[in-house]
Amino acid sequence: MRIDIFCKPESNCRCDRTLANVRQALDELSVEAEVHLYRDRRKMIDYRVYVAPALLIDDNVRIAGRVPEVSEIARLIVERPRYRRRMQEVA
C-alpha cells in the first residue's frame, strides 16, 4: 500500500499534522505502507488536486483540503480493498 500526502511548499503545519496522523493510524492498525510527503505544486496539479493537504491512498485522492483525523485515516485504510473493487467495477 502506498500513501501520498501532497502539500503546498508554504503549508508546513498542516502537512506535518497530516503526516503524524497517517503514521499514528498505521501504528494503531499495525499496517506497513510506503508514506511519501510531497511539497510540490506541480505534482498536485498532475493529480488535479488544488487544495492542500491532500491524502492519496494507492493513487486515489481520498481527502483534500483538510487535515484528516486518525480514526478517519484508519477507516480509509480498512475500507481500501472494498473501495478498489468498487472503483474497478465502475471503470
Solvent accessible surface area in square Angstrom, and as a share of the most:
residue,aa,sasa,rsa
1,M,55,0.25
2,R,81,0.30
3,I,0,0.00
4,D,1,0.01
5,I,0,0.00
6,F,0,0.00
7,C,0,0.00
8,K,58,0.24
9,P,66,0.42
10,E,112,0.50
11,S,26,0.17
12,N,84,0.43
13,C,84,0.50
14,R,91,0.33
15,C,0,0.00
16,D,69,0.36
17,R,121,0.44
18,T,1,0.00
19,L,27,0.13
20,A,58,0.45
21,N,30,0.15
22,V,0,0.00
23,R,132,0.48
24,Q,90,0.40
25,A,0,0.00
26,L,15,0.08
27,D,110,0.57
28,E,110,0.49
29,L,58,0.29
30,S,101,0.65
31,V,53,0.30
32,E,165,0.74
33,A,30,0.24
34,E,98,0.44
35,V,39,0.22
36,H,58,0.26
37,L,55,0.27
38,Y,53,0.20
39,R,89,0.32
40,D,62,0.32
41,R,113,0.41
42,R,150,0.55
43,K,56,0.24
44,M,5,0.02
45,I,80,0.40
46,D,88,0.46
47,Y,71,0.27
48,R,193,0.71
49,V,6,0.03
50,Y,146,0.55
51,V,76,0.44
52,A,13,0.10
53,P,1,0.01
54,A,1,0.00
55,L,2,0.01
56,L,0,0.00
57,I,3,0.02
58,D,31,0.16
59,D,79,0.41
60,N,42,0.22
61,V,63,0.36
62,R,52,0.19
63,I,12,0.06
64,A,43,0.34
65,G,30,0.28
66,R,115,0.42
67,V,27,0.15
68,P,1,0.01
69,E,115,0.52
70,V,25,0.15
71,S,84,0.54
72,E,31,0.14
73,I,0,0.00
74,A,15,0.12
75,R,119,0.43
76,L,9,0.05
77,I,12,0.06
78,V,98,0.57
79,E,46,0.21
80,R,52,0.19
81,P,76,0.48
82,R,137,0.50
83,Y,35,0.13
84,R,103,0.37
85,R,136,0.50
86,R,130,0.48
87,M,84,0.38
88,Q,130,0.58
89,E,133,0.60
90,V,118,0.68
91,A,119,0.92
